Amino acid sequence: MELVVGASEATMKSVMGKLGGLLAQEYTLIRGVNGDLQYINDELASMQSFLRDLTAGGAGRAQTHGHRMKDWMKQIRDITYDIEDCIDDSAHRLHGLRSDMCCYYFANSVYEVLTWWPRRDVAAKISVLKMRAQQIGERRERYGVNNPEAAGGSEGSHAGNGTAAGFDAADNQEASLELVAMKDPVGVEDHMKELEEWLTNDKNSSGVLYVVGFGGVGKTTIATALYRKFGDQFDHRAMVNVSQSSDINAVLTNIKNQVMPQSRGQMQQAGGGVLGRLKRGTSALAAKCCSAGASEETRGETKLDRLKKELTGHFDNSSYLVLVDDVWSAATWGQIRKSLPTSNKRTRIIVTTRFQAVAKTRRGEEGDHTRKVSPLGVEESERLFKQAFFESKGSEAFFESKGSEVDKVQEEVWKMCGGLPLAIVIMAGHVACNPNKSAAEWLKVCKSLFPESGKDHGKDGRRDLTQEEVGRIVSHCYNDMPADIKTCSLYLSIFPKGQKISRKRLTRRWIAEAFIAEKQGLSVEDVAETYFNHLIRRKIIRPVEHSSNGKVKKCIVHDMVLEHIVAKASEENFITVIGGNWLMQLPSSKVRRLSLQESDSKRANDTEKMNLSHVRSLTMFGSLNQLPSHSFKFGIVQVLDLEGCMGFKAHHTEEICKMLLLKYLSLRRSDTKQLPKSIGKLENLETLDIRETSVVELPKTVCQLERLVNILGGDKITRRALKLPQELNKKKKMKALRILSGIEIVGGLADLHHLTELRKLAIYKLSTMSDDPSFKDLSSSIEYLGGYSLNTLIIDDESSKFINSLDDLSSPPKFLVALELSGKMVQLPSWITQLSALTKLTLSVTALRTDNLLLLSNLDALFSLTFSFRAEKQDSETLTILAENKLCSDGEITIPNAGFKSLKLLRFFAPLLPVLTFSKNAMPELERLELQFSMLEGLYGVENLAGIKVVHLTLKDKDGEYMTKEVQHEVETAVKRRTDGKVPKIILDQ
């Protein structure tokens, strides 16, 4: 039996913090409540110690009690949740009565009268909770659930839990900056060679490739490698994950959205989003939801026919490639295949499945092919293990502590994994994160995972694993993690299967859920980053996209790992998932965190059967068209994530503003048009994300939100900016702000001196004049904040007057790690070479000069350098500047032959690019060169880039197609002359 304790302990920490704050507040005005609160607080402290001992002892100590221990822990969890709900709901009710009081002296007397009944009700609930806590303690003794110390279980403790802080020094280090480069899959060379021939064979105009094998054997890896390598050869391509879902409409809609992307305006006109069904009042909501559900059901076939028609019309006379990943049902696949249209041109469909029955669907058709993926051989297993092992930090410490035993430990572990890539990779991360375990302890781990004797180990001592045994390895690696990080990993179950998860979105939500606390002098943001890095080292999550600053931007979770996490989260009643790729039983207890994912009409009404009165976190995905009809206690919701939802009306945001305990609110990419004045009531709000919406101005009441840490607005692509209220300066409030992104600076809003906690300032629109006092206020603010915590500065200055005045700063913002200056800048600020920590720099293409490049080459920490121009077309002034820059550089822009010691990414984005020449020994670490243009005059010396791996040319105007192909040919010819044999990949997009 495995116990899930991470989430319970995290919740208990949160509750105890709240209880401590209550012991001296208004609850003590009711006789006896103070004593009850103190008793509950002490009892929970003892329970928390029990959980810690249990976690430190591992699952072995719990085996003595089996189901009794599991049931008792469930009781601890449930009462902890109920106590937290009681505290939050009571705080909401009492705050509502006090919020309208204007005279404090008069208010106290009136307040006691008005809150008499709510406080009596609170006292009664607390009394009941105290009695439950007593009964839980007595029940444990009555049924013989002893303390972990008395259980006499396993020796030692989980190495993963060895640090009180929940992470080790390797996690605490700054994550190394890198570019995402899809590594060649290990051990799939034979598969790829045969399948590439099938994919490119023109004899068959259509065909389906079935990639069949165990979960974790590498099917998706092979299929994805084919998809990425040959996707550009087709007119259209799409990738969908099916899993246990039988919703054909959702699958086809997903494909349609990838091959027929809607504009943001079209999506808003379409409406029909989840929040569009939210009504003021549960009865009206119920009527509308039931009506929507019935209507959708009756329209099901019509919708399918419409989707087929749309895809047929779009794919007609076009070639297409579709990857359908992880199909569980032959019947489901049969429906999907019949729904995909034929075409006059070449079509290829790749299907991955664990089940041979799926591959037998409509077998024998011309062009169809089945490829069974078997486990890796011994040499390939060893190679993959070592590759994954060395990717994880801490490996050097492991070698130092093991010495000659290293090879023995590694061999025992990877042979145990039976050649399955998932098991090998996740065990490699497990070993790398436990450098203090001896060889004997690792042998013990292997035996504990597979205690069966007489099992056939196959050739060379390698095991042949069953699917259940793979799950056992995943479960062991999960259970070994520290409790805090285990809790954070459970949170991954909120996101749909196969979805790329934003690092920042995930870590901000961890913070809002109070999973993260300051540790070892690190801020909560830094601790969250540390936990994220630990999950990468553990191979629980895998980076799939990096930002241009070299940090992980998005990650994914392997299907089998996510299956395990979702099961654990359900067992703990930590998160309830409705819809999506999972077929799960409805929870029998109260729902605390709810993730509503895309589902078919058969499952759309599942929420009607659940107890949702205690939901404190609500997340919605996709096109789910209904909300539960019965009551949410909106007052206790703390996390509301409606990213991408459509159908907002004014009263919807008014309802949101009644959620007084809300900490995290994301309306990103929704069709919200404005925020009401009542947003000022959300005094607990920490993150407000309204990026890529129609919200262009915040109401002045937002200045009442003293706890607000992150304001994320505007549109990064269009540079539409968010206007802040003037009261921000007048009242010098919101001093907790750390991120102020996508804003417009106008008039008196330029004085930001009081925001000393600010880490990121992103100005998308600047409306100040050189003779305006605000001009100097903004310069002074940047200079002043640069001496505190400011590390990211982005300024888009259309007039260019402000950015060209930055050279006048007497003291540069020396802690900057990222700087972006957009406008007609020619000369760089003289202090830019003093930014020793700068890793990311983005400048206007007007600053592209040989002398400027020579200056920038001295920035030793610089990881990425971008020259861009945001306007659609370059005006005459810009063209004049570019011409003058060429004259000053002898007709071409030359990259110097020294410096740029750390630069790995170089990008040029502009309609017209001059001749670019790389000197010998230029940019020795550069891995990726990107050029996006309508006209490129020339590109020379690419063969001089010692570390170059990819040259990506993107043509924005077909008028320059001939010249661009000439450039491509010249580059390909040049790199072939390299003596080291390292030929970079040349990509041309049009």
N, C-alpha and C positions, 0 to 999 in steps of 0.2 A: 504494500500500500504506500502510495506517495501522498504526502501532506503538502498542501498549498498554504504557506504561511506568510509569504512576502507581502501580499496585499492586505492581509489582516493586520500585520504589524504597522504598515504604513497608515492605515485608517486609524489605528489606535493612537499613533503619535499625534495625528491631527486632532483627534478628540480630546486627548489629554491637554494639549495646548489651549483648546477652547475652554475646557473645564477650569483650568487655572485662571483664565481671565474672568470667569463668571463668579468666582468665589467672593469677590468684593463688589459685585455690581447689584443691579436692582432685584435679582432673584433673592438676595438675602433679606429683602424687606418682608418676605413671608416667613413666619416662624417655622423653624425646622428644616427649611430648604438648605441652609448653609451646611448643616450636618449631613444631610443626604448627599449633597454634592461632594463633600469631602470623603464620604464613605465610597461613593462610586469612583472618585478619582484614585483613592488608595487601592481599591479592588482592581481597577484597570491597570494600575502600575504593576501589581503582582502578576496579572495575566500577561502583561507585556514581557516581563522577565521570563515567564514560562515559555512564551513563544521564542524569545531569543535563545534560551537554552536548547529548545527543541531544534531550532534552525542550526545552531552550532553543532549539535550532535548528529544531524543528518537524519535521514528517514529510518535508519537502522534502529534508533531508540524507540521509534513509534511502532515498530513491528510487534512489540510485546502486547500492546493494547488493541491494535488493529482498528476495527470499526468504532470502538468506544472512544478512542482518542480522536478519530476523525469527526465523530458526532459532537464531542465536547468542543472541539475547535470551531465547528459550525455555530454552536451556541455563542461562543465568544465573539465571533464575527458578527452575528446577527444583532446582539445587544450593543456592540460597538457602533454599528450602522444606525441603530435606533436612537442611541444617545446623541449621535451627531445630528440626526434629523430633528430631534427634539430641541437641541440647542439652536440650530439654524432657523427652524420654523418659529421658535419663540422670539429670537432676536428680530426676525422679520416683522412679527406682529407688534412687538413693543416699539420698534423703530417707527412703524407707520403711525402710531398714535402720537409719538413725540415730534415727528418731523414738521408739523404745522404750528408748533408752539413758537411764539415770537418773543415773549417776555420770560426770561429764565426765572426771575424771582417768583412771578405769579405761576409759572409753569409747573414748578415742583409740586405744589399742593394739588393743582388740577390734575397733574399727571398721575399722582397716586390714586386719585379717584377713578380716572378714566381707565387705568390699567389694572384696577383691582381684580376684575374677572379674568383677564388674560394671565395675570400673575398667579392667581389661584389655580387656573388650569395647568399652568406650567409646573406649579408645585405638585399637583396631583400626578402628573406624568413622571416627574422626577422620583416621586415616592414609589411608583410602580416599577420604574427602572431599577431603583435600589433593591426592591424585593426580588426582582429577576436576577440581579447580580448575586445576591445571597444564595438564591436557589441553585444557580449554576455552580457556585463553589461547593455547596453541600452535595449536589448531584455527583460531582467529580469524586468526592471521597466515598460516597455511598456505593458507586459502581467500580471503585478501585482503579481510577485513572491516576496513577502516581506521577510525581515529578520526574522529569527526565533523568535526574541524577540517580534516582532509585530504580530506574528501568534497566540499568546495566546493559545498555546496547553496545554499539560499536565503539571501538577505540578511536581516539583522535577526533578530528572534526573536519568538516569540509574545508579544504584549502581555500576554496573560493570565498569563504566567509571569514577568513582569517583576519582581515583588517576591520577595525571598528568603523572606520570611515566609509567602508563599502567599496573602496577602490584602492589600487596600489599606485606606486610611483610612475609606472609606465602609462597608466591612464591619465595621470596628472600632467604628463608632459604635453607640450603643444603638438597637436597632430601634424604629421609631416604633410607638406603641401605637395599635391600631385595632380596630374591630369588623368581623367578616366580613359584608359586604353584597354579595349577589350582584349584580354589575353587569349592566345590560342588555346582552346580546350585541350586538356591532357588526355591522350589515349583515344582520340576520335579521328585520327588521320585516315584510317581505312574507311570509316563511315563517311567522312566528308568527301573523300575522293569519289566514291561510288554515287553518293547522293548529288554531288555537283554535276555529274554526268547526266543523271536523270533530270535535274532541274533545267539544264541548258539544252536538252535534247529537243530539237525542233521537229522530229518525226511525229510526235504526238502533240496535238494542239492543246490538249487538256489532260489533267491527271491529278490524282490524290496520292500523297506520300503518307503512309502510316508509320510513325516512329513508336515502337512498342517496347515496354520494359518496366522494371520495378520502379516504384517511387524512390527518387534519390539516385537513380543510375545514370542520369545525365541526358535524358530525352530532350528536355526543354533547352539545355545548353546547346545541343547539336542543332535543333530546329531554329533556335534564335541566331546561331552563327550563320546558318544558310540564309535566313531572312535578311540579316544585315548585309551579308556579302553580295546578294543578288537582288535585293529589293529595288535598287536604282534602275534595274533593267526592265522593270514593269511600269506601266502607266499609273497603276494604283496599287496600293498595298495596305494591309490592315492586320492587326494582331489582336486576338481576343482570348480570354480565359473562360472556360465553361465550367469545369469541375462538376460538382453535384447538381448544379442548376439545370432546370429543364425549361427555362424561359427563353423560347426561340425569339420572341420579339426583342428581348433585351440584347441578345447576341447580334441580331441583324441591325438593331439600332446602333450598337457599338461600332459595327463595321461601317455603317453609313456615315456616322459622325467622323470617322477617320478618313474616308475617301471623299466625303462631301462636307467639309467643315463649314459650320455656320459662322457668320460674323456676329460680333457681340450684340449688335442692334437687332439682328434677326432672332437671336435667342431670346432677347427681352420681349420682342413682339409675340413670340410663340407662347410665353407665359407657361401656365400649367405646372409650375414648380411646386415643391413641397410646401413652402410657407404660404403659397397662394391659397392653400386650403385652411390656413389658420384663421379662426374666427374668434371674435371677442365674445366669449361665453361658450361653454362646452356643449350646450344643447344645439346651437346653430352649427357648431363644428361637426357634431355627430351627424346631423342631417345631411350636411354637404359631403362629408366623407363617405357615408353610406351610399349616397347618390352617385358620387364619383366612382366608387368601387363597382357598383352595379352597372353603371354606364360603360366602364372600361371592360367589364366582363362581356357585355353584349357586343362591344365593338372589337373583341379580340381577333376574330378571323379577318375582319375588314382591315384592321391595322396590319396584320401579317401580309395580306394581299397588297396593301399599299406599300409596305416596305419592299416586297419582292419587285413590285413595279418600278419603284424608285431606283433600286439597285440595277435592275435590268436596263433601264434607260441610261444609267450612268456608266455601266460597264460595256454597253454596246459599242463595238468597234474599238475596244480598249483591252489591253492585256492587264491582268491583275494577279497578285500573289496574296494569299490569305493564310495566316497561321492560326489554327484553332488548337489551343493548348489545353491539355489535361481533360480529355473527354471521358466521362465515366459510363455513359449509357449508349448502347448501340442504337436504341430508338431515338434518342436525342440527336445523335450525329446524323441518323438517316433524315430527320426533319431539316437539320441545318443544311445538309448537302442538297436536298431537293429545293431549298430556298435560294441557294446561290445560283445566279444565272450563268448561262453559257455565253460565250463571246466569239466573235469572228477571229479574234487574235488569241495568242497563247495565254492560258490560265493554269496556275498551279496552286494547289491547296496542300498545306502541310498539317497533319493531325498528330498530336502526341496523346498517348493513352497508356494506362497501366493494364488494360484489359484486351486480350486477344480477340474477344467477341466484337469489339468495335472495329478492329482491322478487317474482320471478315464481312463487314457490311458492304454489299454490292461488289464483292470481290470479282475479279476476272475482267473488269472493264479495261479497255485499252488505255494505257497510260498510267494505271494504278500500280503502286509499288509498296511493299511492306519491308521495313527494316527493323529487325529486333536488336535492341541494344543490350549487350551483355556486360557484366561487371568488368572492371579493369584488370589487366594482368598484374603480375607481381611487380615488374619494373615500373609500370605506369602508376601503380598505387603508391610506390615509394616516391616517385617523382612528384606526384600531386601532393602527398603529405608534406614533403619538405618545402614545396613551393608555398603552400598555405601556412606552414609553420613559420617560415621566415618572413611572411607578410605581417605577422603579428609581433607587436613590440614585446620585449621581455625575453626574446630568444637568447640574447647574449647571456643574461643572468642564468638561464637554464643550462647553457653549456658550461658556465663557470661552476655551477653547483654539481653537475653530474660527471663532468670529465669523460672518462672512457666508457661510462655507462650510457651515454647519449644514444648511440646507435642501437643498443639493445632495447632501450625504452621505446624508441621510435618504431622499431621493427615489430615489437609486440603489439603496439597500438594499431598500426596501419594494417597489419595482417588480420587483426580482429575485425576490421571493418568490411571484410569480404569483397573488396574491390568496388564498393559503392561510393561514388564521389562525394555525395552529401555526408555520409558517415565519416569519410576520411577527412574532409575539410573541417567539419565541426569538431572532431576529436583533435585535429591539429591545433585549432584555436584553444581547446580545453587544455592541452598539454602546455602550450606557450603561456597560458595565464596561470599556471601552477608550477613555477620553477622550483619550489621548495620540496616537492614530493620526491622521494627516493625511488630508485628502480624497483625496489621491493614493493613499495606502495602502488606503483603503476601496475605491477603484475597482479596485485590484489584487486585493483579496480577492474582489470580485464576478467578475472575469475568471478568477481561479484556480478558483472554484467551477464556472463554466460556460465553459470555454475553447472550446466548439464554435462554429464560425463559421457564419453563414448561417442560424441558428435563427430561426424565426418568433417574434417578440416580441409579437405581438398588438397590440391597439389601445392607444394611448397609451404604447407602449414597454414594456408589461407582459409578462412571460414567461408561457407556459403550461407549468407544470412537470409532469413525470412523477413517479410515486411514488418512483422511484430518485433523482431529483434532490432531492426533499424530504428523503430520507434523507441525502443528501450535505450539505445545510445543517445538519441535526441533528448529523451527525458532525463537521463543522467547528467548530460551537459547543462541542461536547464537548471536542474536541482542544485548543481554545484555553485551557481552564481550567488553573490551576496544578496541578502533579502531586499535591500533598497533597489538594486538593479533588476532583480527578479520582478518587482512590482512594476518598474518602468517597462520591462519587456512584455508583461501582460497587457499593457496599454496598446500594444501593436495590433491586438485583435479588433480594435475599433475600425481599422482600415480594410477595405475590400481586398480580396485575394488578387495578387498580381499588380496592385497599385503602387506607383512610385510615391514614397512617403517623404514629404519635405522635412528636412532636419529641423529647421526653425519652427515650423508648425508643431512638430512633435515635442520639442524641448520646451516651447512656451506653454504648451498644454500640461506637460509634467509639472511645471512650476505652478500653474493655476490650480492644479489638483493637490498641491501641497505634498507632492512626492519628493521634492527637493528642498534641502535646507543648506545653509552656509556651512562649509566644512573646511578646516585647515586653512583658514584665511581666504578661501575662495568665495566669490559671490555665487548666488543661486544660479545665475546664467552660466558661470564657469563650471560649476558642479554638474549642471545638466549636460554641458558639452563633454565633460569627463565621462559621464555615464553613457552617453551616446558612443564615444570612442571605445568604451569597454565592450559594448554590444557588437561593435565592428570587430574587435579583436577576438571575441568569442565566436564570431561567424554566425551570430544569431541574425544579424542584418548584413546586407551586402551593398556597398556603394555602387550606384549605377550612373550617377551624374555628379560632376564637380562644378563648382562655380569657377569663374575666371580667376578668383583669388587662390585657387588650389584646395579649398575646403570642400568637404562633401556637401552637396546640395540636396540630393535625393538618394534614397535607399529602397531596397525591396526585401521582403522576407520570403525565404524558400517555402514552397507549398506545404511540405511535410512539417517544417518547423512551425508555420502558422497554424496548421491543424492542431498541433500539440498545444500551442499557446491559447487558441480559442477554446479548446477543451478545458484547459486549466482555468481560464477566466470564467467559464461557465460554471465549473465546479465550485469556485470560490464565490459565485454570484457577484463577480467583480465587474463584468461587462456582459450585457445581453445583446446579441446580434440578431437582427431580423432581416431576412432576405439575403441577397447576394449569392455567393457560391456555397452556402452552408445549409444543410438540412438538420436543424437542431430542434430538440424538444423545447417547448415553452417553459420558462422558469416557473417553479411552484411557489417561489417566495417573491419578495418585493424587488423591483427592478431599480438599480442604483445608477447605472450608466447604460444608456441606450444608443445603439448604432443602427440606424435605419438605412439599409442598402437596397439596391434595385431588387425587385422581386416580381413574380408573376401574380396573377389575380388570385390564385389558390392560397397564397400566403399573405396577401395584402391585408387581411383582417386579423392577423395574429395578435397585433397589439391590442385589439379589442378585448382579448381574453386575459390580459396581464394586469397586475397591480402596478400602476405607474405613478402613484401618489408620492413616491419617494425619489423620483428621478432627479439627480443633481448634475447630470451631464448628458447632453443631447447632441448627437451628430447625425447629419443627413447627407446622403450621397445620391448622385444620379437623378433619375426622373421619377422617383416615388411620388405619387400624386395624392397621398392622403396622410394625415396625422391621426393619432388615436383620438377617438371621440370622447373618451372619458377624461376626467380631470387630471391635469398636471398640477402639482403644487408649484406654480411658477416662482414662488418666493424663495425656494431653496435651490433652484438651478444655479450652478456656479460656472459651468462651461457650456456655451452655446456656439456650436460650429455649423454654420449654414452656408459654407463656401460653395458657390456655384448654384444655389437655389434661386428659382425664378418665381414671379408672381407676387412680389411684395406690394402691399398697399400701406397707406399712412397708418391705419390702425394696427397693422402688424408690428411696426416698430414701437408703437405706444405700448403694446402688450409686452414687448421685450423689456421696455423701460420699467416695468413693474417687478422685474426679477432683481430685487435689491441686493442680493448676495452675489450677483454675477461678477466673475473675475476675468473671464475670457470671452470676448464676443468677436466672432469673425463673420462678416457679411461679404467677404471678398468674392468678386465675380458674380455677385447677385445683381438683381435689377432694382436695388434700393436707390431711391432718388434723393432723399434727405433724411436727416435725423431730427427727431422732435426735441423741444426744449426740456422735456422730462428726462432726457438722458442724464441730466445733472443729478438725478436721484441715485444713480448707480455708483455710490460712493466707494464700493469695494473694487470697482473695475480697474484691472491692471493692463489689459491688452485690448485695444480697439483696432480691428483690421477692416478697413473699408476700401482697400485697393481695388482698382479696376471696376469701380461702381460709378454711378452718376452723382454721387455726393461730392460737391465742389466746395462746400463751406460747412464748418462746424458751428452749432449754436453757442452763444456766449456762456450758457450754463455748463458747458463742458469744463470750464475753468474751475468748477466746484469739485472736480474729481482729483483730489489731492494724492490718491494712490496710483494714478495712471502712470504706467511705466513706458508703454509702447503706443505711439500713434502712427499707424501705417495707412497712408492715403495716397491719392493720385494714381497715375498710370505710368509705369516705367517706359512703356513702348511709345505711347502718344505724348508723354510728358504733360498730360493734363494734371494740374496741381490742386492741392487742397488748401483752401483759405482758412486760416485760424482767426479766432476772435481777437479783437484789440485788447480785450480784458486780460489776455495772457501777460501782456507787458504792464498794464496799468496796475494790476493787483499783485504782480510778482508771485503768481501761484504756480501749481503743478511742478514743484521743485523735484519731484521724484522721477521726472521724465529721463529716460535713457536713450530712447530712439524717437526721433522726430523726422519722419520720412515722407517724401512726396509733397512737400508744402510749398506755398507761395509766400514770398516775403514782400509785403507792401507797407509803405508809410511807417507808422509807429511800431510795427511788429518786429523791427530789426534788432531791438535791444534784447539779447538773450543771456545777459550776464548772470542772471539768477539761476540758470539751469546748469548748475555745476556738476550734476550727475550724468549729463548728456554724453553718450558714447557715439551716436551716429546722428549726423545732420545732413539730410538730403533735400536740397532746394531745387524744385523742378521749374519754378518761375520766379524771376527776380524783377521787381518793378520799383527800383530806386534810382534816383538821379544823382550825379556826382555832386551837385550843389545842395542835395537834400541832407539834413542832419542824420537821417536814417542810414545813409551810405556809410558814414563814419561809425555809427552804432554797430552795424553788422561787422565791419572790419575789426572793430575793437572787441566785439563778442567772440569772434573766431580766435583772435589772438589770446583772449583771456581764457576761453574754454580749452584751448589747446594746451594750457598748462595744467589742466585737470584730467578728465577721462576721455576727451574727444579722440576717437581713433579712426573714424570714417567721415569724410567730408565730400559731398557731392554738390556741385553748383552748376546749374544750367542758366547761363546769362546770355540772352539773345542780343542784348545791346553790346555786350563784351566790355563795357566800361568798368564794371566791378572786378571781373577776373583779371583784367589788365592792371588793376591797381594793387593787386595782392603783393606785388614786389615791395610795397611800402611798409609791410608788417615789420615791426622792430623785433618781434620774437615769433618765430614760426611755430605752428602746431606740431611740436616735435614728436608726439606719440602716434602720429597718423600711421595706419597700416594700409589704408585705402584712400585714394584721392582721385576725384573725377572733376575735370574742368572743361565745360562745353561752351563754345563761343568762338569768336574770331580772335584767338590768342596766337601770337607769333613768338614773342619772347617769353621764356619761362621765368618764374620767380627765382631770383638768385639763391634763395634759401632752400630750394628744392633738394639740393645735394646734401643738406643736413638731415634729411628724413631717413635716418639709418634703419628704421623699422618698416619702411614702406615696402609692401609686397605687391600691391595692385595699383596701377596708374593708368588712367584713361584721359586722353587729351584730344583736342580738336585736331583734325587733319591739317589745319593751318599752321600747327606747330611742328609739322613734319619737315625738319631741316637737318642737314648733316651736323651742324654745330650743336643743335639741341640733343641729338642722339649721342654725341660725344660727351655732353654734360651728363646725360642720364646713365651712361655706361658705368658711372661711378657708384650707382646705387646697388650695393652688393646683395641686399636682401630681396630685390625686385624679382617677383615671380612671373607677373604678366604685365604686358605693355600693349595698350590699344590706342590707335589713332582713328578717330571716327568723325563723321559729319552727319548730324541728325536731320537736316532739311532734305526734302525729296530731291531737289535740284540745287546745284551750287550756283549762287548768284554771281554777278560780275565782280563784286568786291572779293569774294572768295577765290574766284579764278585768277584774279590779279595777284592775290597773295601767293597762291600756289606757283604761279609763273615766276614771281620774284624769288621764292624759295629755291626754285630750280636754278635760277641764275646765280644765286649765292652759293649754290652747291655744284657748280660746273655742269649743269644740265641734268644731273641725276642725284638721287638721295643715296648716300653711301653709309652703310652700317659699319662702324669702326671695328678694327681687328683685335680689340682688347675690351675688357670689362664685361658687364652683364653676366656676372659669375653665376647667378641663380636663375636667370630668365629661362622659362620653359614654354611660355606661350606668347606669341607675337601676332597681333591682329591689325588689319587695315580695312576700315569700312568707309568707303566714299565713292561717289559716282565716277570721279576721275582720279586715277592714281598715276603719279609720275614713275619714271624708271627707278627701280629699286635694285641696288647692288650690294651684295654681302661680301665683305672683304675676307681674305683668308684668315682662318682662326676666329671669325666673328661668332659671337654668342655660342660658346662651346656646349652649353647645357640645353639649348633650344630643342624642343621636341615637336612642337606643332606650330605651323605657320598658316594663318588664315587670311585670305584676301577676298573681299566682297566689293564688286565694282560694276560699273557699266562700261568703262574703258580703262584698260591697263596698258601703259606705254611700254613696259618691259620689266622682266624679272631675271636677274643674273646672279650667279654665285651661290645658288642653293646647294651645290655640291660641296661648298666650303663649310656647311653647317654640320659639325661632327656628330651631333646627337639627334638630328632631325629624323622624325618617324612619319610625319604626315604633312603634306602640303595640300590645303583645301582651297580651291578656287571656285568662287560663286559668281556667276555672271547674272547681273540684274537687267541687262538690256540686250536683246538679241542682235542689235545693230553692231555690237562689238564682238559677235560670235567668232568671226574668221580670225581676228587678231588674237582673241583669247586662246583659240586652239593652237595658234602658232606659238604662243607663250607656253602653253602646256607641252607641246612637242619639244620645244627648246629645253624646258626644265627636265623632262624625262630623259632626253638625250644626255644632258649634262650630268645628272646623278648617276647614270650608268657608267660614267668614267671614274667613279670613286674607286680607289684602290682597296678600301677595306671591305668591299662587297656589301655594305649596308645600304640598300636602296629603299628610300622612303616611299610611302604610298601616295600617289598623286590622285586627288579627287577633283572632278569638275562637275559642278551643279549648274543647271541653267533654269 
